[in-house]
Amino acid sequence: MKATLGERMKERRLMLGLSVKELAKRAKVSASYIYAIESGERGSHIDKLARIARALETSLVELWPLDK
């Protein structure tokens, strides 16, 4: 089973040693927004996902669940 966007985001966040609050601050979104995406409760707008990817020092391509 492939990882979801939220799972990939959380994995990258933990790899960087960031808390949800730290990531939210870097991406200029709320911590509850990060929690909601990581838990799969909601999707996100592409502009916010791009900010989150930059804050995670990665690209949307790396976070996006694609069939390989």
Steps between C-alpha positions, in 0.01 A plus 500: 500500500636840405538772761253788499599864468445546874712198586782622277476847653519363852791270412696792354413726796626240747812439290579871535426492873219755471195521721162568343514852645846563352391381157183708517701810586746440214216437251286788633198279567336390824615195695144364482526519120818288506336249737195475273709429190727251676201311642319496166208705630533755223679582180678822425522775242800474273643833616498389863647162405780679316579706812497185714731320254744794509490499881582128488789571263352276231276518194135427445607212275673333795192539722234412244394131499560381146473153356845376409 
